[in-house]
Amino acid sequence: MPTDSTTSSATFDTDVLIVGAGPTGLTLGAALAQRGVRARMIDRQSAGDNTSRAAVVHARTLEVLEPLGVTPALVARGLQARRFTIRDRDRVLVPIGFGQLPTRYPYTLMVSQAVTEQVLLERFMQLGGQVQRPCTLVGLAQDDAGAVATLDDGSRLRARYVVGCDGMHSAVRELTGIRFEGGSYGESFVLADVHLSGSVPADEVRLYFSPGGMMVVAPLPDGVHRIVAPVDDAPEQPSAAYLQRLLDARGPQAERALVGDVLWGSRFRVHHRVADTYRAGRVLLAGDAAHVHSPAGGQGMNAGILDAVVLAEALRRALAGDPAALDGYGAQRRPVAQQVVAFADTLTRMATVRPALRALRNAVLGTLASLPPFRKRLAWRLSGLVYR
Ligand SMILES: Cc1cc2nc3c(=O)[nH]c(=O)nc-3n(C[C@H](O)[C@H](O)[C@H](O)COP(=O)(O)OP(=O)(O)OC[C@H]3O[C@@H](n4cnc5c(N)ncnc54)[C@H](O)[C@@H]3O)c2cc1C
């Protein structure tokens, strides 16, 4: 059988078909283009998503995006949060400073996902890429040499490799029969971008633990704050009054934070799942198609971007005649997804302990937080530097 490097290029429409132009697909597209790999990208939406969703870009992500040339543009459009605290109402349980981290980016960059996607798309296009949209993958078959994707207009596209960057409900994953084991949290999450006044710093991400559940209050550029909280039954469109009640119940007490206007709000359900494998023959998975988890710790999009950078290099090597590089991709990235799911799960469970255990949790966390190695480990994990 001919190897990838000897099979005629004319047999294929492209070397790599990327399904999905979210942050994972766009990063993969740009990283492949930079390596001179032929790739096509499709997305079922007629325009990029403009919802806020992920608001956090970690230090490690900024580091791996550096060679792609997008980090300065992202940093210029984001806000630098140098502190992360876990609190029980007004009491600081765990203070984490990113300032001492050995990186050029000793902070969490707060920037909306829409901006991150725009910056990645611009770079992808500068490198000669384009996204074919709206265009939905509806069928997928593969043999030893490549894969054939069927699109919703009935046309077919033949590629040496197909990568599913098509999110949690990945058609690529389902059509390939890769299982997505895990479960869902019972609660729904409310998410809103608001104007706040009162006790709300513009350079610190706060994770509040409270008997009613956790709540994240994080600064975004332009004087906006992001509120995320698990609740039993989140409203479809959270109002200012609803968010004020949430802040009063879970947030600071001594000095209230006051909700002004609500710029954007939504609700969502959270799953914790990891794909059984990241590769089935000529088909690969990356990003939310391969792993989803609680937003606690803000790791989802970051993990997807890191997947994409590692996968781009593995695909380049595979196309140059070293297909084993693709198994290395899964071997490297799947355990990371399992760690991220476990970390987000620990934070979520700690935040929602029964009231009877709350004092014990606070005491244990308070003791651990007084130990510099514990704070350092948490800073390394949150910033993603632990995955270097
Ligand atoms: C409310 C919320 C808050 C979040 N907060 C954070 C956070 O603070 N930090 C963080 O890191 N992460 C966060 N996340 C997670 C983050 O948004 C995701 O991890 C990230 O969007 C995953 O990127 P992706 O490119 O893998 O998938 P997606 O962003 O889901 O993109 C998938 C793309 O594939 C396309 N597509 C789907 N099916 C097909 C098909 N059959 N054919 C063609 N195209 C298709 C879709 O149109 C879409 O554009 C949050 C998520 C939610 C919902």
The ligand as a MOL file (V3000), in Angstrom:
LIG
                    3D

  0  0  0     0  0            999 V3000
M  V30 BEGIN CTAB
M  V30 COUNTS 53 58 0 0 0
M  V30 BEGIN ATOM
M  V30 1 C -21.5130 28.8650 28.7480 0
M  V30 2 C -20.1400 28.3750 28.5310 0
M  V30 3 C -19.0740 28.9430 29.2050 0
M  V30 4 C -17.7900 28.5020 28.9730 0
M  V30 5 N -16.7430 29.0930 29.6380 0
M  V30 6 C -15.4730 28.6850 29.3720 0
M  V30 7 C -14.3280 29.3260 29.9630 0
M  V30 8 O -14.4360 30.2650 30.7400 0
M  V30 9 N -13.0920 28.8840 29.6160 0
M  V30 10 C -12.9080 27.8680 28.7130 0
M  V30 11 O -11.7470 27.5350 28.4130 0
M  V30 12 N -13.9600 27.2490 28.1440 0
M  V30 13 C -15.2330 27.6260 28.4410 0
M  V30 14 N -16.2940 27.0300 27.8190 0
M  V30 15 C -16.0430 25.9540 26.8860 0
M  V30 16 C -15.7080 26.4890 25.5040 0
M  V30 17 O -16.7130 27.3570 25.0260 0
M  V30 18 C -15.5330 25.3040 24.5900 0
M  V30 19 O -14.5960 24.4230 25.1890 0
M  V30 20 C -15.0430 25.7240 23.2090 0
M  V30 21 O -16.0150 26.4550 22.5110 0
M  V30 22 C -14.7120 24.4640 22.4070 0
M  V30 23 O -14.2330 24.8500 21.1610 0
M  V30 24 P -14.3440 23.8420 19.9570 0
M  V30 25 O -13.7660 24.5980 18.7940 0
M  V30 26 O -13.7570 22.5390 20.3200 0
M  V30 27 O -15.9060 23.5800 19.7330 0
M  V30 28 P -17.0890 24.6490 19.4130 0
M  V30 29 O -16.7560 25.9970 19.9180 0
M  V30 30 O -18.3430 23.9940 19.9130 0
M  V30 31 O -17.1120 24.7000 17.8290 0
M  V30 32 C -17.6160 23.6410 17.0540 0
M  V30 33 C -17.9060 24.1700 15.6490 0
M  V30 34 O -18.2880 23.0640 14.8370 0
M  V30 35 C -19.3830 23.4220 14.0260 0
M  V30 36 N -20.0860 22.1790 13.6930 0
M  V30 37 C -20.7680 21.3590 14.5320 0
M  V30 38 N -21.2540 20.2960 13.8700 0
M  V30 39 C -20.8750 20.4330 12.5750 0
M  V30 40 C -21.0780 19.6450 11.4030 0
M  V30 41 N -21.7500 18.4690 11.4230 0
M  V30 42 N -20.5730 20.0820 10.2270 0
M  V30 43 C -19.8870 21.2610 10.1660 0
M  V30 44 N -19.6620 22.0500 11.2640 0
M  V30 45 C -20.1460 21.6320 12.4500 0
M  V30 46 C -20.1820 24.3840 14.8800 0
M  V30 47 O -20.9780 25.2380 14.0770 0
M  V30 48 C -19.0780 25.1480 15.6200 0
M  V30 49 O -18.6810 26.3290 14.9480 0
M  V30 50 C -17.5860 27.4540 28.0500 0
M  V30 51 C -18.6610 26.8860 27.3760 0
M  V30 52 C -19.9400 27.3220 27.6130 0
M  V30 53 C -21.0960 26.7050 26.8770 0
M  V30 END ATOM
M  V30 BEGIN BOND
M  V30 1 1 1 2
M  V30 2 1 2 3
M  V30 3 2 2 52
M  V30 4 2 3 4
M  V30 5 1 4 5
M  V30 6 1 4 50
M  V30 7 2 5 6
M  V30 8 1 6 7
M  V30 9 1 6 13
M  V30 10 2 7 8
M  V30 11 1 7 9
M  V30 12 1 9 10
M  V30 13 2 10 11
M  V30 14 1 10 12
M  V30 15 2 12 13
M  V30 16 1 13 14
M  V30 17 1 14 15
M  V30 18 1 14 50
M  V30 19 1 15 16
M  V30 20 1 16 17
M  V30 21 1 16 18
M  V30 22 1 18 19
M  V30 23 1 18 20
M  V30 24 1 20 21
M  V30 25 1 20 22
M  V30 26 1 22 23
M  V30 27 1 23 24
M  V30 28 2 24 25
M  V30 29 1 24 26
M  V30 30 1 24 27
M  V30 31 1 27 28
M  V30 32 2 28 29
M  V30 33 1 28 30
M  V30 34 1 28 31
M  V30 35 1 31 32
M  V30 36 1 32 33
M  V30 37 1 33 34
M  V30 38 1 33 48
M  V30 39 1 34 35
M  V30 40 1 35 36
M  V30 41 1 35 46
M  V30 42 1 36 37
M  V30 43 1 36 45
M  V30 44 2 37 38
M  V30 45 1 38 39
M  V30 46 1 39 40
M  V30 47 2 39 45
M  V30 48 1 40 41
M  V30 49 2 40 42
M  V30 50 1 42 43
M  V30 51 2 43 44
M  V30 52 1 44 45
M  V30 53 1 46 47
M  V30 54 1 46 48
M  V30 55 1 48 49
M  V30 56 2 50 51
M  V30 57 1 51 52
M  V30 58 1 52 53
M  V30 END BOND
M  V30 END CTAB
M  END
